[in-house]
Structure formats: structure tokens, C-alpha cells
Amino acid sequence: MAARVNIRGTAGIVLLGLILTAECASAACSFRPERTAGLPATPLASTSVTPTPEEQAMLVWLKLSDGHFGTPKEREDLRTLEDRLESTIAEHEIGQFDGNEVGDGWYTLYIYGPSTDRLGEVLLPIVQVARPPAGSYAIKRYGPPGAREVRIDL
């Protein structure tokens, strides 16, 4: 069974850096160490965003080509998509990108804001242009965990 790596917050990013550095002995690896530059040497206890009751979420589940971490090219393409989404979120001031989780054949993006409908309206067209693999989907959550959710197949 493949491991699932939680990359939310500083500790998760440092963990991913260690995993990918060990995994990336070849020049074909697409790991970009600059994404962890400037992080404290000692990870903080928790830096992930926990939505307040009025915050909503959009979780994007992107299917990878294998049951593990996907290919280096897939991860590179998904990081490019992630960067595009993050800049669009900032440009439209619609919420906050909170990171990703990679493993078990999925690349999951965590996005929070005051309106999941607005997040979907602005961000899902960008995800669609990236042509996500069959089986990929988004979840619009209308409040904290346990609130009403709507699944959108991508």
C-alpha cells in the first residue's frame, strides 16, 4: 500500500522535501527545492489553516497515473497548475490556498475562502483547462468539516 504524504503546513513541506530529495537521485526528478527555501530549520507545530465556521472550502482531487505519487512530469505539471490557482486566488482576493497532499494515487489541493461557489466559479475553469485525468473531482464544502458538500466530476 502506498504512503500518503500530508504536505499541509511547514512540517509537511519539510517532510516532502526530505522524501523527494531521497527519491530524486536522477536528473529526471522535477523536485524544486526553492519551494522550501526560507522555511525555519525547526518546523512549527502547525501552520495549516483551519477554516473558521464562516469559511468554506474547495478540495480538488486530481487522479495520478499510478497508485502512489505519479510521475515526476505529472507532479511538475500539477505544481504549475497549483501556482496558477494560487496566483488567481490572490488576484481575485477570494480565499487562500492551503497546500496539497500527494499519495495513494491522488494529488489533492486544499483551498479555503468565504464562498465555495465563488472559488469554484473562478478556479474550476482553470482546472478544466489543465485537462485533469478521468476520475478527478472537486468537493465544494459549505462550512467546516461535516458541513454540506457537493461533488463535481472534472
C-alpha positions, 0 to 999 in steps of 0.5 A: 500500500502506498504512503500518503504524504500530508504536505499541509503546513511547514512540517509537511513541506519539510517532510516532502522535501526530505522524501523527494530529495531521497527519491530524486537521485536522477536528473529526471526528478522535477523536485524544486527545492526553492519551494522550501527555501526560507522555511525555519530549520525547526518546523512549527507545530502547525501552520495549516489553516483551519477554516473558521465556521464562516469559511468554506472550502474547495478540495480538488482531487486530481487522479495520478497515473499510478497508485502512489505519487505519479510521475515526476512530469505529472507532479511538475505539471500539477505544481504549475497548475497549483501556482496558477490557482494560487496566483488567481486566488490572490488576484481575485482576493477570494480565499487562500490556498492551503497546500496539497497532499500527494499519495495513494494515487491522488494529488489533492489541493486544499483551498479555503475562502468565504464562498465555495461557489465563488472559488469554484466559479473562478478556479474550476475553469482553470482546472478544466483547462489543465485537462485533469485525468478521468476520475478527478473531482472537486468537493465544494464544502459549505462550512467546516468539516461535516458541513454540506458538500457537493461533488463535481466530476472534472 
